[in-house]
Amino acid sequence: MLSNLRNIRRILIRSANWIGDAVMTIPAVRAVRKNFPGAEISILAKPWVAPVFENSSHTDHLLIYEAAGRHKGFAGKFRLARDLKSHHFDAAILFQNAFEAAFIAFLAGIPNRIGYDTDGRSLLLSHNIRCTPELREVHQVEYYLGILEGAGLRTDGQKLHLEVSPEDRHRAGEILRRYGISQKESPVVGINPGATFGTAKRWFPERYAALCRRLQKSVPADILVFGGPGEEALGHRICEDIGNRCVNLCGKTTLREAIALIKKCRLFITNDSGLMHVAAALDVPQIAIFGSTDHITTAPASPESHIVRVPTPCSPCLKPDCPEGHHSCMKEITVDMVYSVISEQLVSYS
């Protein structure tokens, strides 16, 4: 297949639609640049995942899929296709697996359309990559690289690396100073007690609070509670339970700010979530708590990450809410269990 792609000069990459999935495409995006060092590479992303790529050194342009605005609805898809057609792309690499992604690339007149043969879209792709049962069982980083390998392109390893600009680092420092937090005086610990997709992925807020209180008995850590819009009450509850030296950032930061603030953390404790993958891509030491989701395919891809889980007969169920109603995969994970895997570097900090 590579022989058909040698004259590619303008490439469109269609991003995945979730933050964690977008982060896990980073090695594949890097590999696209390695294969086409002289090409002009653009990424099409929805607004909530766009910050993942705003500082990328592997791409040239970031195009926004305005799903709630200009590109909303069926007519909006044709409008988006017209927008893309004006760029005269030679190839589209579709990390987003839905029929819609292939349909829009087809309407945009992009001659080389590369992606998995999922969602009944084979006739819309010029380069169909077979999505085998084996590919569905590998880690998502490897899964996305499989699209390139299937097209005969070289890959560049599975290492995640998320770039943070000096401006974003400075902004994160300003936010910490606003709350009276100095990294020189004490470590910063981030916790992420929420998760999209449902309650089954969430360890209990009272256990996060108990864990943080126990941490603060060992080291005078400042706690940052991360979360998105709609999780403000969750963050407030946890901060009240912890007491001193705890800041509720839920719904108060942009994704770029959250990324830069996570980079400032000595330790990050999280449910399986988009921010978990962000921390992995930043090489921040973290503890990831897994229950209903698959720790093989969506584990944080970093040697600095440690997974805590207790196998139960019904996990991973991959359901948004516990279908049995007992939530045992999370109930079995105790505060002692999580505390026992916390890095000695943090606990011994003085």
C-alpha positions in Angstrom: 0.0 0.0 0.0 2.9 2.4 0.7 3.7 2.7 -3.0 0.3 4.4 -3.6 1.1 7.1 -1.0 4.6 8.3 -2.0 3.4 11.5 -3.5 1.4 12.7 -0.5 1.9 16.4 0.3 -1.1 17.3 2.3 -2.5 15.0 5.0 -5.6 15.2 7.2 -5.7 13.2 10.4 -9.1 12.7 11.9 -8.7 12.7 15.7 -10.6 10.4 18.0 -13.4 12.1 19.9 -12.5 11.4 23.5 -9.5 12.9 25.4 -8.0 9.6 26.4 -8.3 8.1 22.9 -6.8 11.3 21.4 -3.8 11.0 23.7 -3.3 7.4 22.8 -3.1 8.4 19.1 0.0 10.5 19.8 2.5 7.8 18.8 0.6 7.3 15.6 0.5 11.0 14.8 4.3 11.1 15.4 4.7 8.2 13.1 2.7 10.0 10.3 5.3 12.8 10.5 8.2 10.3 10.4 6.7 8.7 7.2 6.0 12.1 5.6 8.6 14.5 6.9 7.9 17.1 4.2 4.1 16.9 4.2 1.7 19.5 5.5 -0.2 17.7 8.3 -3.5 18.9 9.7 -5.6 17.4 12.5 -9.4 17.6 12.5 -10.6 17.5 16.1 -13.7 18.3 18.1 -13.2 21.3 20.5 -12.9 19.3 23.7 -10.0 17.2 22.4 -8.3 19.9 20.4 -6.0 21.0 23.2 -4.3 17.6 23.1 -2.8 18.7 19.8 -2.4 22.5 20.2 1.3 22.2 21.1 2.1 19.3 18.9 5.4 19.6 17.0 4.3 16.8 14.6 1.5 18.7 13.0 1.1 22.0 11.1 -2.5 22.9 11.5 -5.4 22.2 13.9 -8.9 22.3 12.3 -11.9 22.4 14.6 -14.9 20.2 14.0 -17.6 22.6 15.3 -20.1 19.9 16.1 -22.3 22.2 18.2 -22.1 25.1 15.7 -21.2 25.5 12.1 -20.9 21.7 11.5 -24.0 20.7 13.5 -26.5 18.3 12.0 -26.7 16.6 8.6 -26.2 19.9 6.7 -23.2 20.6 8.9 -21.5 17.5 7.7 -21.7 18.7 4.1 -20.5 22.1 5.2 -17.5 20.5 7.0 -16.8 18.5 3.8 -16.7 21.7 1.8 -14.4 23.3 4.3 -12.0 20.3 4.1 -12.2 20.2 0.3 -10.7 23.7 0.1 -7.5 22.4 1.7 -6.9 19.9 -1.2 -5.8 17.1 1.0 -4.1 14.1 -0.7 -4.8 11.7 2.1 -6.9 11.3 5.2 -5.9 9.0 8.1 -9.0 8.2 10.1 -8.3 7.4 13.8 -12.0 8.0 14.4 -13.7 4.7 13.6 -17.2 5.8 12.8 -19.0 5.8 9.5 -19.3 9.6 9.7 -15.5 10.1 9.5 -15.2 8.1 6.3 -18.3 9.7 4.9 -17.0 13.3 5.4 -13.5 12.4 4.0 -15.3 10.9 0.9 -17.5 14.0 0.5 -14.4 16.2 0.8 -12.9 14.4 -2.3 -9.8 13.2 -0.5 -8.4 10.5 -2.8 -6.6 8.4 -0.2 -8.8 7.5 2.7 -7.1 5.2 5.2 -8.8 3.6 8.2 -10.2 0.4 9.8 -13.1 -1.3 8.0 -15.4 -0.7 10.9 -19.0 0.6 11.1 -19.9 -0.5 7.5 -17.7 2.1 5.9 -15.5 -0.1 3.7 -16.9 1.3 0.4 -16.0 4.8 1.5 -12.3 4.0 2.1 -9.6 3.7 -0.5 -7.4 1.8 1.9 -9.4 -0.6 4.0 -7.4 -1.9 7.0 -9.0 -5.0 8.4 -9.8 -4.7 12.1 -9.2 -8.2 13.3 -10.4 -9.7 16.6 -6.8 -9.7 17.7 -6.5 -5.9 17.2 -9.5 -5.4 19.4 -7.6 -7.0 22.3 -4.4 -5.0 22.2 -3.7 -1.8 23.9 -5.3 1.2 22.2 -1.9 2.8 21.4 -1.0 -0.4 19.4 -4.5 -0.4 18.0 -4.1 3.0 16.4 -0.7 2.2 15.2 -2.2 -0.8 13.5 -3.9 1.6 11.0 -0.5 2.8 9.8 1.0 -0.7 9.8 -1.9 -2.0 7.7 -1.2 0.7 5.2 2.4 -0.3 4.9 3.7 2.7 6.9 6.5 2.6 9.5 5.7 3.1 13.1 7.9 4.8 15.7 7.3 3.0 18.9 4.5 3.3 21.5 6.0 6.0 23.6 3.5 8.7 24.7 4.7 12.3 24.9 2.4 15.3 25.5 4.0 18.7 24.9 3.4 21.6 27.3 4.2 25.1 26.1 6.2 27.6 28.3 3.1 29.8 28.3 1.0 26.9 29.7 3.6 26.1 32.3 3.6 29.8 33.4 -0.2 29.8 33.5 -0.2 26.7 35.7 2.3 28.4 38.1 0.0 31.4 38.3 -2.9 29.2 39.3 -0.9 27.5 42.0 0.2 30.8 43.4 -3.4 32.1 43.4 -4.1 29.3 45.9 -1.0 29.9 47.9 0.7 26.7 46.7 4.5 26.5 46.4 6.1 23.4 44.9 9.3 24.3 46.6 7.8 23.9 50.0 5.7 20.8 49.6 4.7 18.3 46.9 1.5 18.8 44.9 -0.8 15.7 44.6 -3.5 15.6 42.0 -6.6 13.5 42.3 -9.2 12.8 39.6 -12.3 11.3 41.3 -14.7 11.7 38.4 -14.9 10.0 35.0 -17.1 10.3 32.0 -19.2 7.4 30.7 -20.8 6.5 34.0 -20.4 5.7 37.7 -18.9 2.2 37.3 -15.5 3.7 36.6 -15.4 5.8 39.8 -13.8 4.9 43.0 -15.7 6.4 45.9 -15.2 10.0 46.9 -15.0 9.3 50.6 -12.1 6.9 49.9 -10.3 9.5 47.9 -10.7 11.9 50.8 -9.5 9.3 53.4 -6.5 8.5 51.2 -5.5 12.1 51.0 -5.9 12.7 54.7 -3.6 9.7 55.3 -1.1 11.1 52.8 -1.0 14.4 54.5 -0.1 12.7 57.8 3.1 11.5 56.1 3.9 14.6 54.1 2.5 18.1 54.0 1.1 17.7 50.5 -1.2 20.2 48.7 -4.1 18.4 47.0 -5.6 19.5 43.7 -9.0 17.9 42.8 -9.4 17.8 39.1 -12.7 17.4 37.2 -14.8 18.7 34.4 -18.0 20.8 34.3 -20.7 19.1 36.3 -18.3 17.7 38.8 -18.0 20.8 41.0 -20.1 19.4 43.8 -18.0 16.2 43.8 -14.8 18.3 44.2 -16.4 20.4 46.9 -17.5 17.4 48.9 -14.0 15.8 48.8 -12.3 19.1 49.7 -14.6 19.5 52.7 -13.8 15.9 53.8 -10.0 16.5 53.5 -10.0 19.9 55.2 -6.8 21.9 54.8 -4.6 22.3 51.8 -7.1 21.1 49.3 -8.2 23.0 46.2 -11.3 22.2 44.1 -10.4 22.7 40.5 -13.5 20.9 39.1 -15.0 22.9 36.3 -12.5 25.7 36.8 -9.8 25.0 34.3 -9.5 24.5 30.6 -8.0 21.3 29.3 -4.8 23.1 28.5 -4.6 24.4 32.1 -5.4 21.0 33.5 -2.6 19.4 31.4 -0.1 21.9 32.6 -1.2 21.6 36.2 -1.0 17.8 36.1 2.6 18.3 34.9 3.3 20.1 38.1 2.1 17.2 40.3 4.5 14.9 42.1 1.8 12.2 42.1 -1.6 11.8 40.3 -4.3 9.4 41.6 -7.1 8.8 39.2 -9.9 6.6 37.9 -9.7 5.3 34.3 -10.2 8.6 32.4 -8.9 11.0 29.9 -6.8 12.7 32.5 -5.2 9.4 33.4 -3.9 9.1 29.8 -2.7 12.8 30.0 -0.7 12.0 33.1 0.8 9.0 31.4 1.8 11.1 28.4 3.4 13.6 30.8 5.4 10.9 32.6 3.9 12.0 35.9 3.9 9.2 38.6 0.4 8.0 39.0 -1.9 5.4 40.5 -4.8 4.4 38.3 -7.8 2.7 39.9 -9.5 0.2 37.6 -12.8 -1.6 38.1 -15.3 -1.9 35.2 -12.9 -1.1 32.4 -10.2 -3.2 30.7 -6.8 -2.7 32.2 -5.2 -4.4 29.2 -6.5 -2.2 26.4 -6.8 1.1 28.2 -4.1 1.0 30.8 -2.0 4.2 31.2 0.9 3.6 28.9 3.8 4.8 31.1 6.3 3.1 33.3 5.5 5.8 35.9 1.9 4.5 36.2 0.7 1.8 38.6 -2.7 0.1 38.3 -4.7 -0.9 41.4 -7.5 -3.4 40.7 -9.1 -6.4 42.3 -10.3 -9.0 39.8 -14.0 -9.9 40.3 -16.1 -12.4 38.3 -18.0 -9.6 36.5 -15.1 -7.2 35.6 -14.3 -5.8 33.2 -18.0 -5.4 32.3 -17.4 -2.2 30.3 -20.7 -0.9 31.4 -21.4 2.8 32.4 -23.1 1.8 35.6 -22.8 -1.4 37.6 -25.3 -3.9 36.0 -25.4 -6.0 39.2 -25.9 -3.0 41.5 -23.1 -4.0 43.9 -20.1 -2.2 42.5 -17.9 -4.8 44.0 -15.0 -4.2 41.6 -14.5 -0.8 43.3 -15.7 -1.7 46.8 -12.9 -4.3 47.0 -10.3 -1.6 46.4 -9.4 -0.2 49.9 -7.6 2.9 51.0 -4.9 0.7 52.4 -4.5 -1.0 49.1 -4.0 2.2 47.2 -1.8 3.8 49.8 0.5 0.8 49.7 1.5 1.5 46.1 2.2 5.2 46.6 5.7 6.2 45.6 8.4 6.2 48.3 9.7 9.4 46.8 6.5 11.2 47.7 6.0 9.6 51.2 9.6 10.4 52.2 9.5 14.0 50.9 10.5 16.6 53.5 
